[in-house]
């Protein structure tokens, strides 16, 4: 029961964070998924594909860098 309560509290806290705060500096359309697994941060492309996973203590600059590198790689590689 205690575990459920903690997870619920953490989920509510994550939901209270504004989307702008989470995606500031990411390439357009990239998002951070904080609710699928409250223990990790999932970086997703605009189409929902997972780019990378980070601990919840990750440096925001590392997350932005991963998104920017992914975007640059997609720009260089033609669609198959």
N, C-alpha and C positions, 0 to 999 in steps of 0.2 A: 504494500500500500504506500509506503514512504517513497519508493522509487517512482511510482505513478505521479505522486504529488510533485516531486522534484522536476520530472520531465514536463509536467503541465505548467509549472511556474516558469521554467526555462523557455518553453514554447511561447507563452504569453509575453515574456520579456522580448524575445526575438521579433514577435509580431508588432511590438510597439515601436520598433526602430523604423524610421522613415526610409522608404525605398531610395530616395536621393542620397541618403547617408551611405547606403550600402553600395551603390553603383557609381558613385562619384569617381571620375577618372577612368572608368572602364570604356573600352570601345563601344560604339552604339550597338544596342541590342544584347550585349553580354549582361548576364545576371548572376547573382549569388543566391544559391538555394540554401537556406538556413533551417528549413523545416523538415526536409526529408530525413535527416539524421542530425539532431541537435548537437551532437558531439563534433561534427565536422562542418566545414564550409565547402560547398560544391560550386565551382565556377562552371557556368554553362554558356554555350554559344547561343546566338539568337534562335537557332532551330531546336534548342533544348539539349543538344549533345553535351555530354560531360567533357570538359577540357582538363580539369584538375581537381584534386581534393586537397584541402588544407586543414590543419588543426584549428580549433577555434581561437587559438592564440597567434595565428599567423600574422605576419607583418603585411598591412594593406598594400605596401609598395611591391611586395613579392606577388601578390594576387594580381595587381594591375599589370606587372611585368609579364606574367604568364598569359594574361588576356591579350596584351599587345603583341607578344611573340606569336600567339596562335593566330591572331588576325593577320599579321604580316605573312605568316606561312600560307594561310588560305588565299591571300591576295596573289602570292607567287605561283601557287599550284593551280592549274586549270582543273575544272570539274571533269570527272571522267564520265 
